[in-house]
Amino acid sequence: MEAIHRFKKGNYARSWTEVPLINPGYAWRDGMVSGNGEIGYVTSGSPYMDSFIFQHMWFNYPSPEPRQIPAELTGQLEEARQNVFGLNDQWKIKDEHGQTRRRTFYYSYHPGHQLRLNIEKRGSVSGYERWTNHETAETGVSFTDEHGRWTRTSFASREDNVSITKLERSSTGAKLNLIISIDDISAMCRAHNGMSEVKALRYKKLVDQEAEYIAQVVHYPSYEGSELAEGGYAGVTRVVVIGGTKKRVLLDESHEVMNVGQEQNPAIQIQDADEVYLITGSDRTHAMGKIEDFPAMTQYAIVEDLLRRSRAVFQKYSDARGHFQYSAALAPHATLHAAEFNAAAFTLAGDDADKGADNVTLIALQQAAGSRIHHAFMEQAYHQGRYAMVCSSGSSAPRLCGMWIGEWNPGWRGIYTLDANVNLQVAAMNTGHLTQAQLGYIVFFLRNAPDFADNAAMAYGMHDALQVSVNSDGDRAMHVEYDNDYPFQYWNAGASWCLLPIFEYWQCYGNQRIPIVDSMNIHALQPLLGVEDGGLSDEAFAELVKRGYLDLERDILLPLLTRQANFWEQICAPEYYTDADGNARYEAGKTSLEDGERYMIIPAYSPENNPIGYNSTITANATMDISAARDGLWMVIAMEKAVKRPGYEKAVEKWEGLLEQLPRYRFDADGALREWAMAEYTENNNHRHLSHLYGAWPAYETQNDASLAEASRIALQNRDKYNTEDATAGHGWMHKALVSARLKDGDGMAASLLPMMAEGGYYPSLMTDHDTNRRNHCYCTDTSYGVVAAVHEAVLFSNTGEIQLAPALPSHWSEGSMNGLMARTQTEVKSLSWNLRNGTVQATLRSGIDGNEIRLGAGIQWTKALVNGQEVQVLGDEAKPYILITLNADEDLNVVFQ
């Protein structure tokens, strides 16, 4: 059957999963998605009973859990150190009452209102298709019944920050008849985790007498200490009808206790319409008033604000007759979205006959392909991942679920997990030539930075330092989630890892001006945005705020990387060290190291693993910490040299000195890099996390250290050999794919992508689950986005002053191309193609700066290089040949390796 959609880039399905009104289960996960980085939706595409679950990136559902770091945390540091040093794995983290601490949790992400379109059924459905247009971020559905062909389309506008849906009469002129309603919140609840008491909220459904809009307004529960004690959220859908009538109606009451509206179930009935337009906005507020006053309230400022927004959009795009023009509203949004999506594109030759197949067919083809990646599926998975990245970027970092959720109490609360998940989700944004994702990520980091500073102060007694928490709910990221099994308060690598994407942004694009936006909470950042202890003076901070933007180098990277380095400096206590022979030592009162001695990083936590025979995850000298400290110090040194502030040479000298005193790596008897640089521990390779391979990815240390690269390869092989118990998580496979690519193992990279692709990782929408077998039933985008990052690393490696083309191609990716990637050298790789059969790689490069000196190589065997048609000298050795090139701004340079 010929595809019905009319676009070049996107995907489609010829079946749908209807979301039931009651007990919807997991049905919403099959829906197609759109978003503008702040708001979005999931739609089922059911012909006659469609549903739209609206999203807002900042929605957070409060709970009674604490919003402050427990006071007892600070006093436990020396006790923890002594017990770790003494190899006491029975020591327990205590609470203020001296009892073993119970882990507490952050707030939970939640969906907005679920709008239901109950459309008059006209007969049997044929020729059904639903689709996602990657270039416009439109979703659509089309089908035929006895009254002709019906079509409806939707998108979440980047231009106007509303979602817009168009329904139109059939191809034969049959009119639209439908009822628009909002589902009960209880129908969307799942008891997946018990962290949030949904029944404690109160809400109303609203429809005005003229049926101009339908809305849901919700008051969060009022918990003591909650910043949302008087907060809530709302979703408003303006209903525009052309050529028909609409009226307010009442549907059967559900007698839901949470629903405190005078009329529980108002709806809008539409009859004999030619066209219907739905304009939807969502938002939250901290100022809804007292929850006890909510039942009697009749005016809601947040609803009025959303109505004004939808009215402005309606007027902006209406013609002289007052008819709304969907195409006019789509055009400016599509321009913005397409510029992001089209900046890069990937093709992979092979399986060409299957390209253009529907999603379900592609999934089946991949599952039938056995031990290889099906190339048509690979292309579509890449572009869907890129599309979803764009849709969920701009206002914040992506959540565990990107930005889409269709249930309350989602798995892991739908939060931001910073020891793998978010890191994977943003790994492709810089090389992927995006522009908005980095801004949202920076906003997210800055918004949480005051809590990161408090974490370092409370866990370690530090000043002017940052310690990133393992998790954040977006509003807060203070140390509240920790216990003996998950000692998150001693995870040390977070600031280095989470600042690395911002540093890579600078590598790719140079210095930038970052607009100051409300969600940064700029006025909480004065102590953090200066290099000196204590932060900026009042005068300097006032000038910065007045300026309206942050300088990426001077205002963000240099001060934050300095505070990251301060963390490593302060955690290195001379009392805990290793002697010249590598033995762990403790000497009370020791104030400095002697020749040959090295600091110990104690305590440490290597997520979520522990040595064999040692029943605690609180350890020392985690290899992840050593690598992160080394990389973090290199970053701050590079930034000091770039900014050249007065006296920067002294800072460089200090950080270079600390580098020399960090712990050494340790290696196992088989040559593998050990997860803990401690002779006292026995390696445990039965684990999905690859934290100890930080030096391969996300850092770059293995690129110029052949022995460390080999040790990392052996360590990765040991995970493959011994990890038999927890190999279902998508983030584990994506992490392994990225490490494999950095170690130039293309077949290992492809083998790591396969489990999620070949089993149950992908939904019919081509969005992804948390697990290969969906055992946790958690909608999760780290696989979707991680695939994009893995492809980028396979086809292009780059670091300051260095580019390698096609470094880790799987052996069966014999021919393909990748256009538009950014190298971490302020260079766009405008086009890149390869042909393994004839051993050639071709690329066109364009620099953003003059005099850009780059060492350029390729991952395939080659003996000759042509630059703009002229043969150039090959340097290096046989194992790693390269050529030296100098690029000037806005001049294309064509390179062929053969």
C-alpha positions in Angstrom: 0.0 0.0 0.0 1.4 3.4 -0.9 2.1 5.7 2.0 -0.5 8.3 2.6 1.7 10.9 4.3 3.4 13.5 2.1 6.8 14.3 3.5 10.4 13.2 3.0 11.6 12.8 6.6 9.6 11.1 9.3 8.0 7.8 10.2 4.5 6.2 10.1 2.5 3.3 11.4 -0.5 1.5 9.9 -2.0 0.5 13.3 -2.8 2.3 16.5 -3.2 1.6 20.2 -6.3 3.2 21.7 -5.9 4.6 25.2 -8.8 3.2 27.2 -10.8 5.7 29.3 -10.4 3.5 32.4 -7.3 1.4 33.3 -5.2 2.5 30.3 -2.2 0.5 31.4 0.7 1.1 29.1 -1.3 1.9 26.0 -0.1 5.6 25.9 3.5 4.5 25.2 2.6 3.6 21.6 1.5 7.1 20.9 3.4 9.6 18.7 5.0 12.7 20.2 5.7 16.3 19.5 7.3 19.0 21.6 9.0 22.4 21.6 11.4 21.8 24.5 9.0 23.1 27.1 5.5 21.8 26.2 4.4 18.9 24.0 2.0 15.9 23.8 1.6 12.2 23.2 -1.3 11.3 20.8 -2.7 7.8 20.2 -4.0 8.5 16.7 -7.1 6.3 17.4 -9.6 7.1 14.5 -12.7 7.8 16.6 -11.4 7.9 20.2 -8.2 9.9 20.0 -6.3 11.2 23.1 -3.8 13.9 23.6 -1.7 13.8 26.8 -0.2 17.3 27.2 3.2 17.8 28.7 5.2 20.5 30.4 8.9 20.1 31.2 8.7 21.8 34.6 5.7 19.9 36.0 6.7 18.4 39.4 4.4 16.7 41.8 5.3 17.3 45.4 5.5 14.8 48.3 6.1 15.0 52.0 9.7 14.1 51.5 12.3 16.6 52.8 13.6 19.5 50.7 16.7 20.2 52.8 19.9 18.2 53.3 19.7 16.3 56.6 21.9 18.0 59.2 23.5 14.7 60.2 25.2 14.3 56.9 28.1 16.6 57.6 29.1 14.8 60.8 29.4 11.4 59.2 32.3 12.1 56.8 35.2 11.1 59.1 33.3 8.1 60.3 32.7 7.0 56.8 36.4 7.5 55.9 37.6 5.6 58.8 35.3 2.6 58.2 36.2 2.5 54.5 39.9 2.7 55.3 39.4 -0.1 57.8 37.5 -2.2 55.3 34.5 -2.3 57.5 31.7 -3.1 55.1 29.1 -3.4 57.8 29.1 0.3 58.7 25.7 1.9 58.2 24.7 5.5 57.4 22.6 6.8 60.2 19.8 9.3 60.4 19.3 12.0 63.1 17.9 9.4 65.5 20.8 7.0 65.1 18.9 4.6 63.0 19.9 3.1 59.7 18.9 5.9 57.2 15.9 5.4 55.0 16.4 6.9 51.5 14.1 9.8 50.7 13.2 11.0 47.3 12.7 14.0 45.0 9.4 15.2 43.5 7.9 13.3 40.6 7.3 14.4 37.0 3.7 14.1 36.0 1.5 14.6 32.8 -0.8 17.5 32.1 -4.4 17.0 31.2 -5.5 14.2 28.9 -7.8 15.5 26.3 -10.1 13.0 24.7 -11.8 13.4 21.2 -14.8 11.1 21.0 -15.6 11.4 17.3 -18.8 10.1 15.8 -18.1 6.7 14.3 -19.2 6.6 10.6 -18.3 3.0 9.6 -15.4 0.7 9.3 -11.8 2.0 9.0 -9.6 1.3 6.0 -6.4 2.8 4.7 -5.4 3.9 8.2 -2.0 5.7 8.8 -0.6 7.8 11.5 2.7 9.6 11.2 5.4 11.9 12.6 6.9 14.5 10.3 10.5 15.0 11.5 11.0 18.3 9.7 7.9 20.1 11.1 7.3 18.2 14.3 3.8 17.4 13.1 1.9 14.3 14.0 -1.0 13.2 11.9 -3.6 10.6 11.4 -5.6 9.7 8.2 -8.1 7.0 7.4 -11.1 6.2 5.2 -14.6 5.1 6.2 -18.0 5.1 4.3 -18.0 8.9 4.4 -14.6 9.6 2.8 -11.1 10.2 4.0 -10.5 12.0 7.3 -7.3 13.7 8.3 -6.2 15.6 11.4 -2.7 17.0 12.3 -1.1 18.6 15.3 2.2 20.2 16.4 3.7 21.9 19.5 4.8 25.3 18.3 8.3 26.7 19.0 7.1 30.1 17.9 4.1 30.5 20.1 4.5 27.9 22.9 1.1 26.2 22.3 0.0 22.9 20.8 -2.3 23.2 17.8 -4.6 20.5 16.3 -6.6 20.7 13.1 -9.5 18.5 12.4 -11.3 18.9 9.0 -14.3 17.5 7.3 -13.9 14.4 5.1 -12.8 14.3 1.5 -16.5 13.9 0.5 -17.6 16.8 2.6 -19.0 14.9 5.6 -19.1 17.1 8.7 -17.3 16.7 12.0 -19.3 15.6 15.0 -17.5 15.0 18.3 -17.3 15.5 22.0 -14.2 16.9 23.6 -13.6 16.0 27.3 -10.9 15.6 29.8 -10.1 12.3 31.5 -10.0 11.8 35.2 -6.6 12.0 36.8 -7.3 8.7 38.6 -7.6 7.0 35.3 -4.0 8.0 34.5 -2.5 6.8 37.8 -0.3 3.8 38.2 1.2 2.5 41.4 4.6 2.0 39.8 6.3 3.6 42.7 4.8 4.9 45.9 6.6 8.2 46.2 3.8 10.6 45.5 0.4 10.6 47.0 -1.7 11.6 44.0 -4.9 11.4 45.9 -3.9 14.4 48.0 -4.3 16.9 45.1 -7.5 18.7 44.2 -8.6 19.6 40.7 -11.5 20.8 38.6 -12.5 20.5 35.0 -13.8 23.8 33.5 -15.8 24.7 30.4 -17.2 28.2 30.0 -20.8 28.8 29.1 -19.9 29.7 25.5 -17.8 26.6 25.1 -14.8 28.7 24.1 -12.4 26.5 26.1 -12.1 23.4 28.1 -9.5 23.3 31.0 -8.2 21.4 33.9 -6.8 23.3 36.9 -5.0 21.5 39.7 -3.9 22.4 43.2 -0.9 20.4 44.5 -1.1 19.1 48.1 0.2 21.6 50.7 3.2 19.9 52.4 5.2 21.8 55.0 8.5 23.0 53.5 7.4 22.5 49.9 8.0 25.3 47.5 4.8 24.2 45.8 2.6 24.3 48.9 0.4 26.9 47.3 1.2 25.8 43.8 -0.5 23.9 41.0 -0.8 23.7 37.3 -3.4 24.1 34.5 -4.0 23.1 30.9 -6.3 25.1 28.7 -7.6 24.1 25.3 -9.3 26.8 23.2 -11.8 25.3 20.8 -12.4 27.0 17.5 -15.2 25.7 15.3 -15.8 26.8 11.7 -19.1 26.0 9.9 -20.8 24.2 12.8 -22.0 24.6 16.3 -20.5 23.9 19.8 -22.1 23.8 23.2 -21.2 23.0 26.8 -22.6 19.6 27.9 -22.3 17.5 31.1 -21.1 14.0 30.9 -21.7 11.3 33.6 -19.9 12.1 36.9 -17.2 9.7 38.0 -17.5 10.6 41.7 -13.8 11.1 41.9 -12.9 12.5 45.4 -10.0 14.6 43.9 -12.3 16.4 41.6 -13.9 19.2 43.6 -15.6 21.0 40.7 -19.3 21.9 41.2 -19.8 19.9 38.0 -17.4 17.1 37.7 -17.4 16.4 34.0 -18.2 19.3 31.7 -17.4 18.8 28.1 -17.8 20.4 24.6 -20.1 19.0 22.0 -19.4 19.9 18.3 -22.0 19.3 15.6 -21.7 19.6 11.8 -18.4 21.4 11.7 -16.2 21.9 8.6 -13.1 22.5 10.7 -12.1 22.4 14.3 -9.0 23.9 15.8 -7.6 23.2 19.3 -5.1 25.6 20.8 -3.6 24.2 24.0 -1.3 25.8 26.6 0.0 24.4 29.9 1.8 26.0 32.8 2.3 25.8 36.5 2.2 28.4 39.3 3.6 28.7 42.8 0.7 31.1 43.8 -2.6 29.4 43.6 -3.5 30.2 47.2 -4.4 27.8 50.0 -5.6 24.4 49.1 -8.4 24.6 51.6 -9.7 27.6 49.6 -9.5 25.9 46.3 -12.9 24.2 46.2 -14.7 27.5 46.5 -12.5 29.4 44.0 -14.1 30.5 40.7 -11.2 32.6 39.3 -7.7 31.2 38.5 -4.9 33.5 37.4 -3.1 30.7 35.6 -6.2 29.8 33.6 -6.6 33.5 32.6 -3.0 33.7 31.5 -3.3 30.6 29.4 -6.5 31.9 27.8 -4.8 35.1 26.9 -2.0 33.1 25.3 -4.4 31.0 23.2 -6.4 34.1 22.3 -3.3 35.9 21.1 -2.3 32.9 18.9 -5.8 32.7 17.5 -5.8 36.4 16.6 -2.3 36.3 15.2 -3.1 33.6 12.6 -6.7 34.4 11.7 -7.7 35.9 8.4 -10.0 38.8 7.7 -13.1 36.6 8.2 -11.9 35.5 11.6 -11.0 32.0 10.4 -7.9 30.5 12.0 -5.1 29.6 9.5 -3.4 26.4 10.6 -0.7 26.6 7.8 0.2 30.2 8.9 0.7 29.1 12.5 2.7 26.1 11.4 5.1 28.0 9.1 7.2 30.0 11.6 7.4 27.0 14.0 8.4 24.6 11.2 11.2 27.0 10.2 12.6 26.9 13.7 12.3 23.2 14.1 13.5 22.2 10.7 16.7 24.3 11.2 17.5 22.1 14.1 16.5 18.8 12.7 18.0 19.3 9.2 21.4 20.4 10.5 22.6 16.8 10.3 21.6 13.7 8.4 22.6 10.0 8.3 22.4 7.5 5.5 23.5 3.9 5.5 23.6 1.9 2.3 21.9 -1.5 2.3 18.5 -2.9 2.9 17.3 -0.2 0.5 14.1 -2.0 -0.4 12.9 -1.7 3.2 13.5 2.0 3.4 10.2 3.8 3.6 8.6 0.8 5.5 6.3 1.6 8.4 7.5 1.4 12.0 6.1 -1.9 12.9 7.5 -3.5 9.8 10.9 -2.0 10.5 10.9 -3.3 14.1 10.0 -6.8 12.8 12.8 -6.6 10.2 15.3 -5.7 12.8 14.1 -8.5 15.1 14.4 -10.9 12.3 17.9 -9.7 11.3 19.5 -11.6 14.1 23.0 -10.6 14.9 23.3 -7.6 12.6 21.8 -4.1 12.6 19.2 -3.8 9.8 20.3 -0.7 7.9 16.8 0.7 7.2 15.9 0.4 10.8 19.2 2.0 11.8 18.6 5.0 9.7 15.0 5.5 11.0 16.1 4.9 14.7 18.8 7.6 14.3 16.4 10.2 12.8 13.7 9.4 15.3 16.2 9.8 18.1 17.4 13.1 16.7 13.8 14.3 16.2 12.9 13.5 19.8 16.1 15.2 21.0 15.1 18.4 19.2 11.5 18.2 20.6 12.7 17.9 24.2 15.4 20.5 24.1 15.6 24.2 24.7 14.2 24.9 28.2 16.0 22.2 30.2 17.9 19.0 29.9 15.8 15.9 28.9 14.2 14.0 31.6 14.4 10.2 31.9 11.4 10.1 29.6 12.6 13.0 27.4 9.6 15.1 28.2 6.7 12.7 27.6 4.8 10.8 30.3 1.2 9.5 30.2 0.9 8.2 33.8 1.3 9.5 37.3 3.9 7.8 39.6 6.2 6.9 36.6 9.2 4.7 37.0 12.1 6.5 38.9 9.7 9.5 39.1 10.6 10.6 35.6 13.4 12.7 37.1 16.9 13.6 35.8 19.5 11.0 36.6 23.0 12.4 36.3 25.3 9.4 36.7 24.4 8.0 33.2 21.0 8.8 31.8 21.1 12.5 31.2 24.7 12.2 30.3 23.8 9.8 27.5 20.8 11.9 26.4 22.9 15.0 25.8 26.0 13.2 24.4 25.0 14.0 20.8 23.8 17.6 21.1 27.1 19.3 20.4 28.4 17.1 17.6 24.8 16.9 16.3 24.9 20.6 15.4 22.0 21.6 17.6 21.7 25.1 19.0 18.9 25.0 21.5 19.7 21.8 23.4 22.9 23.3 24.9 21.0 26.4 26.1 18.4 24.2 27.9 21.2 22.0 29.4 23.0 25.1 30.7 19.8 26.4 32.2 19.3 23.1 33.9 22.8 23.0 35.4 22.7 26.6 36.6 19.3 26.1 38.1 20.6 23.3 40.2 24.1 24.7 40.9 23.2 26.3 44.3 22.2 22.9 45.5 25.4 21.4 44.0 27.3 23.9 46.1 25.3 23.0 49.2 26.0 19.3 48.6 29.8 19.8 48.7 29.4 21.9 51.8 27.2 19.4 53.7 28.8 16.1 52.5 32.4 17.2 52.8 32.5 20.5 54.6 33.9 22.2 51.5 33.7 25.9 50.4 33.4 27.2 46.9 33.0 23.7 45.5 30.4 21.8 43.5 29.2 18.2 44.1 26.5 17.2 41.6 23.8 14.9 43.0 23.0 11.6 41.3 19.5 12.8 40.7 17.5 16.0 40.4 13.8 16.7 39.9 14.6 19.9 38.0 13.6 22.2 40.8 16.0 20.8 43.4 19.1 18.7 43.5 20.2 18.6 47.1 21.5 15.5 48.8 18.3 13.8 50.1 18.5 10.6 48.1 21.0 8.4 49.9 21.2 5.4 52.1 23.7 2.5 52.7 22.8 0.7 49.5 22.8 3.9 47.4 25.4 6.3 49.0 24.8 9.0 46.5 26.3 11.6 48.9 29.7 10.2 48.1 29.4 10.1 44.3 32.2 12.5 43.4 32.5 12.5 39.6 29.3 14.4 38.8 30.5 18.0 38.4 33.3 16.9 36.0 30.9 14.8 34.0 28.1 17.3 33.9 30.3 20.2 33.0 32.0 18.3 30.2 29.0 18.8 27.7 29.2 22.5 28.3 33.0 22.4 27.8 32.4 20.4 24.5 29.9 23.1 23.5 32.8 25.6 23.7 35.1 23.2 21.8 32.5 22.9 19.0 31.3 26.5 18.7 33.7 28.7 20.6 32.7 31.4 23.0 28.9 32.2 23.1 26.5 34.6 24.8 24.0 32.6 26.9 20.7 34.5 27.4 19.7 35.0 31.0 16.2 33.5 31.4 13.9 33.2 34.4 14.3 29.5 34.9 18.0 29.9 35.6 17.1 31.5 38.9 19.9 33.9 38.2 19.7 35.7 41.6 20.7 32.6 43.4 23.9 32.3 41.4 25.9 35.3 42.6 28.2 33.2 44.8 29.0 30.8 41.9 29.6 32.9 38.8 33.0 34.4 39.8 36.3 32.6 40.0 37.3 34.0 43.3 36.1 32.5 46.6 32.7 33.9 47.5 31.7 34.6 43.9 30.9 38.0 42.4 30.8 41.3 44.1 27.4 43.1 44.3 28.5 45.6 41.7 29.8 42.9 39.3 26.7 40.8 39.7 24.4 43.8 39.1 26.3 44.6 35.9 26.1 40.9 34.7 22.3 40.8 35.2 21.9 44.2 33.5 23.8 42.9 30.5 21.2 40.2 30.0 23.5 37.4 29.0 26.3 35.2 30.4 29.7 34.9 28.7 30.2 31.2 28.2 34.0 31.3 28.9 34.2 33.9 31.7 30.8 33.6 33.5 30.0 29.9 33.2 32.9 27.6 32.3 35.8 29.2 34.2 34.0 29.8 37.5 32.1 26.5 37.5 35.1 24.4 36.3 37.1 26.2 39.1 34.6 25.1 41.7 34.7 21.6 40.2 38.5 21.6 40.6 38.1 23.0 44.1 36.1 19.9 44.9 39.0 17.6 43.9 41.5 19.8 45.8 39.5 19.7 49.0 38.6 16.0 48.9 42.3 15.1 48.7 43.2 15.0 52.4 46.9 14.3 53.1 46.0 12.1 56.0 44.7 9.5 53.6 47.2 8.5 50.9 49.1 5.7 49.2 52.8 5.3 49.7 55.4 4.9 47.0 54.5 1.2 46.7 50.8 1.9 46.3 49.8 0.8 49.7 46.9 2.6 51.4 47.9 4.6 54.5 46.4 6.8 57.1 48.3 9.2 59.3 46.4 11.5 61.6 47.5 15.1 61.4 49.5 14.7 58.2 49.5 18.0 56.3 51.4 17.2 53.0 52.6 14.4 50.8 56.1 13.2 50.5 57.8 12.3 47.2 56.2 9.2 45.7 53.0 9.5 47.7 49.6 10.0 46.2 46.3 11.2 47.6 43.4 8.7 48.2 39.9 9.7 47.1 37.9 8.5 50.1 35.0 7.9 50.4 33.9 7.0 46.9 31.0 5.5 45.1 31.2 3.7 41.7 27.6 3.4 40.6 26.0 1.0 41.5 28.7 -1.6 42.0 30.8 -3.1 44.9 33.8 -5.3 45.0 33.4 -9.0 45.3 33.3 -10.1 48.9 32.9 -6.5 50.1 29.3 -5.8 51.0 29.2 -2.1 50.7 29.2 0.3 47.8 31.1 3.0 49.9 34.6 2.5 48.8 37.8 4.4 48.0 39.8 5.4 44.9 37.0 4.7 42.4 38.6 4.7 39.0 35.7 6.9 37.8 36.7 9.5 40.3 40.4 9.4 39.2 39.5 9.8 35.6 36.9 12.5 36.3 39.4 14.4 38.4 42.0 14.3 35.8 39.7 15.3 33.0 38.1 18.1 35.1 41.5 19.5 35.9 42.5 19.4 32.3 39.4 21.3 31.4 39.9 24.1 34.0 43.6 24.4 32.8 42.4 24.7 29.2 39.9 27.4 30.2 42.4 29.3 32.3 44.7 29.4 29.2 41.8 30.5 27.0 40.6 33.3 29.2 44.0 34.4 30.4 42.7 36.3 33.4 45.3 38.2 35.5 47.4 35.7 37.4 46.0 32.7 35.5 49.5 31.2 35.4 49.4 30.6 39.2 46.1 28.7 38.9 47.5 26.6 36.1 50.5 25.7 38.1 48.3 24.7 41.1 46.0 22.4 39.0 49.0 20.8 37.2 50.5 20.1 40.6 47.3 18.4 41.8 47.2 16.3 38.7 50.6 14.8 39.6 49.3 13.9 43.1 46.1 12.1 42.1 45.9 8.4 42.6 47.4 6.1 39.9 45.2 3.7 38.0 45.5 0.0 38.9 45.4 -3.0 36.6 44.2 -6.5 37.2 46.3 -9.6 36.6 44.9 -9.9 33.1 45.8 -6.3 32.3 42.3 -4.9 32.7 41.8 -1.4 34.1 40.3 -2.0 37.6 37.1 -0.3 38.8 38.8 0.6 42.1 42.5 1.5 42.4 42.8 -0.4 45.6 44.8 -3.6 46.1 42.4 -4.6 48.9 39.4 -5.0 46.5 38.4 -7.8 44.1 36.9 -6.7 40.8 33.2 -7.4 40.2 32.5 -7.5 36.5 28.9 -8.8 36.8 27.5 -5.3 36.4 26.0 -3.1 33.6 27.7 0.1 34.7 31.0 1.0 33.0 32.0 3.8 35.3 35.6 2.9 35.4 35.9 3.4 31.7 35.3 7.1 32.1 38.7 7.7 30.5 37.5 6.2 27.2 34.1 7.9 27.3 33.0 10.5 28.2 36.6 11.7 28.6 39.4 11.3 26.0 42.4 9.9 28.0 42.6 6.6 26.1 43.0 8.5 22.8 46.7 9.2 23.4 47.5 6.5 25.9 47.7 3.1 24.1 48.3 1.1 27.3 45.3 2.7 29.0 43.2 2.0 25.9 44.3 -1.6 25.9 43.5 -2.0 29.6 40.1 -0.4 29.0 39.4 -2.9 26.1 40.2 -5.8 28.4 38.0 -4.4 31.1 35.1 -4.0 28.6 35.7 -7.6 27.5 35.4 -8.7 31.1 32.0 -7.0 31.4 30.9 -8.9 28.2 32.1 -12.1 29.7 30.8 -11.9 33.2 27.8 -9.6 33.2 25.0 -12.1 33.2 22.5 -10.8 35.8 21.6 -7.2 34.9 22.0 -6.8 31.1 18.6 -5.5 30.3 19.0 -1.7 30.9 19.2 0.4 27.8 21.5 2.9 29.4 24.0 0.1 30.0 24.0 -0.9 26.4 24.3 2.7 25.1 27.2 3.4 27.5 28.9 0.3 26.2 28.3 1.4 22.6 29.9 4.8 23.3 32.9 3.3 25.1 33.4 0.8 22.2 33.3 3.6 19.6 35.9 5.6 21.5 38.0 2.4 21.6 37.7 2.1 17.8 35.7 -1.1 18.0 32.9 -0.6 15.5 31.6 -4.1 15.7 31.5 -3.9 19.5 29.6 -0.6 19.1 27.0 -2.3 16.8 26.7 -5.3 19.1 25.9 -3.0 22.0 23.1 -1.3 20.1 21.5 -4.6 19.1 19.9 -5.8 22.3 17.5 -2.9 22.6 16.8 -2.9 18.9 16.4 -6.7 18.4 14.3 -7.3 21.5 11.6 -5.1 23.0 13.3 -1.8 23.4 11.3 0.1 20.7 7.6 1.0 20.7 5.6 1.3 17.4 6.2 5.0 17.6 10.0 4.3 17.6 10.3 5.8 21.0 12.1 3.5 23.5 11.7 1.7 26.8 14.2 1.5 29.7 14.8 -2.2 29.1 15.3 -4.8 26.4 12.4 -6.8 27.8 10.4 -3.9 29.3 10.7 -5.5 32.7 10.3 -2.1 34.5 7.7 -0.8 32.0 9.4 2.6 32.0 9.2 4.9 29.1 12.8 6.1 28.7 14.7 8.1 26.0 18.3 7.4 26.9 18.3 4.6 24.3 16.7 6.7 21.6 19.2 9.6 22.2 22.1 7.3 23.0 21.9 5.7 19.6 22.4 9.1 18.0 25.5 9.7 20.1 26.9 6.3 19.3 26.5 6.8 15.5 28.2 10.2 15.8 31.2 8.7 17.6 31.4 5.8 15.1 31.6 8.1 12.1 33.5 11.1 13.6 36.0 11.4 16.5 37.2 14.8 17.5 38.9 16.7 20.3 40.8 20.0 20.4 43.0 20.1 17.4 42.2 16.6 16.2 39.6 15.0 13.9 39.4 11.3 12.9 36.9 10.4 10.1 35.1 7.1 10.3 37.0 5.8 13.3 34.7 3.0 14.5 32.5 1.8 11.6 31.0 -1.6 12.1 32.3 -4.0 9.4 28.9 -4.3 7.8 28.4 -0.6 7.5 30.3 -0.8 4.2 28.9 2.4 2.7 27.2 5.5 4.0 27.3 9.2 4.8 26.8 11.7 7.6 26.4 15.3 6.8 26.5 18.3 9.1 28.3 17.1 12.2 30.3 19.5 14.3 33.8 18.5 15.4 35.2 19.7 18.7 37.6 22.0 16.8 35.1 24.7 15.9 34.8 22.8 12.5 31.7 21.6 10.7 32.1 18.4 8.8 29.6 19.5 6.1 29.8 16.1 4.4 31.3 12.8 5.2 31.0 9.6 3.2 32.8 6.3 3.2 33.2 3.2 1.2 34.9 0.3 2.9 34.9 -1.8 -0.2 37.3 0.5 -2.0 38.9 1.9 1.2 38.0 5.6 0.8 36.7 8.3 3.0 35.7 11.7 1.8 34.8 14.8 3.7 34.2 18.5 3.3 35.2 20.7 6.3 34.5 24.3 7.1 36.0 26.1 10.1 34.4 28.8 12.2 37.7 30.5 12.8 40.8 31.4 10.9 44.1 29.6 11.2 42.4 26.5 12.7 45.2 23.8 12.8 44.0 20.3 12.9 45.5 16.9 12.9 43.3 14.9 10.6 43.1 11.1 10.1 40.7 8.3 9.2 39.8 5.1 10.8 40.3 2.9 7.8 43.6 1.8 6.3 44.9 4.4 3.9 48.2 5.4 2.3 47.3 8.6 0.4 45.5 11.8 1.2 44.2 14.5 -1.2 43.3 18.0 0.0 41.4 20.0 -2.6 42.7 17.6 -5.2 46.3 17.8 -4.2 48.3 15.0 -2.5 49.7 15.9 0.9 52.3 14.5 3.1 51.3 11.7 5.5 52.7 12.0 9.0 52.7 9.8 12.1 53.3 6.1 12.1 51.6 3.2 10.3 49.3 2.6 13.3 48.0 6.1 13.4 48.8 8.1 10.2 47.5 11.7 9.9 47.8 14.9 7.9 48.1 18.4 9.1 45.7 21.0 7.8 45.0 24.6 8.4 41.4 25.9 7.9 40.3 29.4 7.5 36.7 30.6 8.3 34.0 30.1 5.7 36.3 28.2 3.2 35.4 24.7 2.3 38.2 22.2 2.3 37.7 18.8 0.6 39.7 15.8 1.8 39.9 12.3 0.4 41.7 9.4 2.1 42.4 6.4 0.0 
